[in-house]
Amino acid sequence: MKTAFVVRESRGHWIQDVVAAVRREGFRAELVTEPLDDAERTELTSIVDGFVVVDDVRDAPAVAEAIRARDPEPGGVLTAAEGVIASTARVAELLGVARCPADVFVVAHNKFAVRKALAEAGLPGPPCALFADPGDAAKVAEVVGLPAIVKPVNGAASTLVRLVSTVDELVAAYELLATRLPRSPDARYHRTLPGAIDPLRVFLVEGLLQGPEYAVDVLIRDGVAEPVGIVDKTLIDERKFELGMVCPPLDLPEERAAAIKAAVADAVLALGLDHTCAHVEIIDDARRGPTVVEVNAGRPAGGAQPALLKLATGIDVTAEAVSLALGTPPPARGAGLPVPVGYLVVYADGAGRLVRVTGTGDVADLPEVLEVVTIVSPGQVLTGDQEVYAVNILAAGFADAEDLAALHAEATKLIRFELEES
């Protein structure tokens, strides 16, 4: 039996789902990880078939050497951890089991490079500029236009995304990101990007897109892009955090759905993605039409969105992603529910180290609720700077978007996060 090596950079709810999919494909699953404490090793021992411990999971040559020492003929190397997708692809290249070139992921995880690549392919996008000096704020505002969005060049999970409407707010956003990003434990922000871009000092500013926002997971196999279901982001807060989603969208004409799927397929193919998956954020802009906001290449959606898509479409995007990474035949598919499925997210209020979450049982007893999934665990440090899907609620039987919003409000009242100073 061949072994697939699953690379992780930190705790992640995704690990057990990916390992389960690896085993369904007939592979053993060993975890490539940095040193573990005794409690975490005990917890993970019940999930994986073994460990490959390295000093730095982002050091591709060292990881490849450690895997080769463990197994001269590995069955595959994969991850769903955003920060190590490109380096894991490099490991796969070194071991001769690559499915998509690592350089493709390097570009896809640089938001400015993605904007350039999509523009060169003739695809619509907002005006954008790199912002490296707060003294250039007026010039950047003139190029991009206001209002605008300021974000890290290589971030994810809505980390420190800010909406600005004036030059003064643009300066304040720069200073905020320049202050908080260096404190982030996420290694991606501490590594210079191609083109000598320092992600701690250089940020991306994009003109604000106006229109409904959607998310689409897309599978790319042999040069053919297959969008799965369209997820309508019906509730988004002022931080751009997702509060409520529904699949399929409640009031989306077929011609708009087709245009959105076509735009997603065009974008991932323009970036050179193949034999992999991507989670794509897109806005149906009033002037430009369906416009890609970002492409999260090499992984399916986060949180419980894979469960949402499976309920709504019958397609298990995690299993599909594993199959693409290992080069096995596509997994069997089922049928989705005959009604729209809602997905609600409840975030911790405040910042600190999580002690416990209460109230999830009360939410599970609500009549519309199908399942409640908590993906945070005691000891985890939570912050309002990053979109961490703490408690995830899957629901059906709601009448409309207002009904779904009311359910989110009720769930938020019931769930409590106990935090302590970290």
C-alpha positions, 0 to 999 in steps of 0.5 A, spaced: 500 500 500 502 506 497 503 512 502 500 519 501 504 524 505 499 530 508 503 536 510 500 541 515 503 547 518 499 548 524 492 545 527 487 544 522 480 541 522 481 539 515 486 534 517 482 529 519 477 530 512 483 530 508 486 523 511 479 520 511 479 521 503 486 519 502 484 512 506 478 512 501 483 512 495 487 506 498 493 510 501 496 510 508 496 517 510 502 520 514 503 527 517 509 531 515 509 536 521 514 540 525 515 538 532 509 536 536 508 536 544 505 530 547 498 532 547 498 534 540 501 527 538 496 523 542 491 527 539 493 526 532 495 519 533 488 517 532 487 520 526 494 519 521 498 512 520 505 516 522 509 522 522 514 525 519 517 530 523 521 536 520 524 543 523 520 547 517 515 544 513 516 550 508 523 548 507 522 544 501 528 540 500 529 538 507 521 536 507 523 532 500 529 529 503 525 527 510 519 523 506 524 520 501 528 517 507 521 514 510 519 512 503 523 512 497 516 511 492 511 516 496 504 515 493 503 523 493 504 529 497 498 534 499 496 539 503 490 544 504 494 549 509 494 555 505 501 557 507 504 551 505 501 550 498 506 552 494 512 549 498 508 542 498 508 543 491 515 544 490 516 538 495 512 534 490 516 536 484 522 534 488 519 527 489 517 526 482 509 526 484 507 533 482 500 534 479 501 542 478 507 546 478 509 549 484 510 556 480 503 556 478 501 556 486 507 561 487 503 566 482 496 564 485 498 566 492 500 573 490 494 577 489 498 583 485 501 577 480 494 574 479 491 581 478 496 582 472 495 575 470 488 576 469 488 582 466 493 580 461 488 574 459 483 580 458 479 578 464 475 584 468 478 586 474 478 593 478 484 598 478 489 596 483 496 598 485 501 596 490 502 601 496 509 601 499 509 608 502 503 612 506 506 618 503 504 615 496 497 615 499 494 621 494 497 618 488 495 611 489 488 613 491 488 617 484 490 611 480 485 606 484 479 611 485 475 611 492 472 607 495 477 602 495 479 595 499 486 595 502 489 588 503 495 584 504 498 582 498 499 574 500 493 574 505 487 569 506 481 569 511 480 576 510 486 578 514 486 585 515 482 587 509 480 594 510 475 598 506 477 606 505 473 612 502 478 617 503 486 619 503 486 619 510 483 612 511 488 609 506 494 612 510 490 609 517 489 602 513 497 602 511 499 604 518 494 598 521 497 593 516 504 595 517 503 595 525 499 588 526 502 584 520 509 583 523 506 580 529 502 575 525 505 568 527 503 566 519 510 565 516 507 567 509 507 574 511 515 574 513 517 571 507 519 576 501 515 575 495 518 574 488 519 581 485 522 583 492 515 585 495 516 585 502 508 583 505 509 586 511 511 593 508 507 593 501 500 592 501 495 591 495 489 597 494 484 595 489 478 599 487 471 597 490 467 592 486 459 593 487 454 587 486 453 581 489 458 576 492 459 569 491 464 563 492 465 558 487 469 551 488 472 549 482 475 542 480 481 543 474 482 536 471 486 535 464 485 542 462 478 542 464 475 547 469 469 544 472 465 549 477 461 546 483 456 550 486 455 557 486 455 559 494 451 566 495 454 570 500 448 573 503 451 576 510 457 579 510 459 584 516 463 590 515 470 587 516 468 583 510 467 577 514 462 572 512 456 571 516 451 567 512 451 563 505 446 559 501 447 554 496 444 555 491 443 562 491 435 564 492 434 569 486 440 568 481 437 568 474 440 562 470 444 567 465 448 570 471 449 563 474 452 561 467 456 568 467 459 567 474 461 560 472 464 562 466 468 567 469 471 562 474 473 557 469 477 562 465 480 565 471 483 558 474 485 556 466 489 563 465 493 562 471 495 555 469 492 551 474 491 544 472 490 537 476 488 541 482 482 545 485 481 552 487 476 556 491 474 563 488 471 569 490 467 573 485 463 579 485 458 580 479 460 588 478 454 592 476 459 595 470 464 589 469 460 583 470 462 577 474 469 579 476 474 575 480 476 578 487 481 572 489 483 565 487 485 561 493 489 555 489 490 548 491 485 547 496 477 547 497 473 552 501 475 553 508 470 551 514 464 547 513 463 549 506 465 543 503 459 540 507 455 545 505 457 543 498 456 536 499 449 537 502 447 542 496 450 538 490 452 531 492 459 533 490 465 532 496 470 537 494 475 535 499 475 528 496 475 531 489 481 535 491 485 529 494 483 525 488 486 530 483 492 531 488 494 523 488 492 522 480 486 517 482 480 516 478 474 522 480 470 519 486 463 517 486 458 523 487 451 523 490 445 527 489 444 534 493 438 536 497 432 539 493 432 545 497 437 551 498 442 549 504 444 555 508 451 556 512 452 560 518 458 562 521 459 565 528 465 568 530 469 569 537 467 576 540 474 579 542 481 576 542 484 571 546 486 564 548 480 560 547 477 556 554 471 553 551 465 554 547 458 553 550 451 554 547 452 549 540 447 544 543 442 549 544 443 551 536 443 544 534 436 543 537 433 549 533 428 546 527 432 549 521 439 546 523 442 540 520 449 540 523 453 544 528 461 544 527 466 547 531 473 548 528 476 551 534 479 548 540 481 550 547 488 553 547 487 556 540 488 564 540 483 567 536 483 574 534 479 579 530 484 580 525 483 574 521 476 570 519 476 564 523 470 560 522 469 558 529 462 555 529 459 553 523 451 552 522 448 548 516 441 549 515 435 548 511 428 549 511 428 557 511 424 561 507 428 567 504 435 571 506 431 575 511 429 568 515 436 566 514 439 572 517 434 571 523 437 564 524 444 567 525 442 572 530 438 567 534 444 563 534 449 568 535 445 570 542 446 562 544 453 561 543 458 564 547 466 564 547 470 564 553 477 567 552 483 568 557 488 573 555 494 570 551 
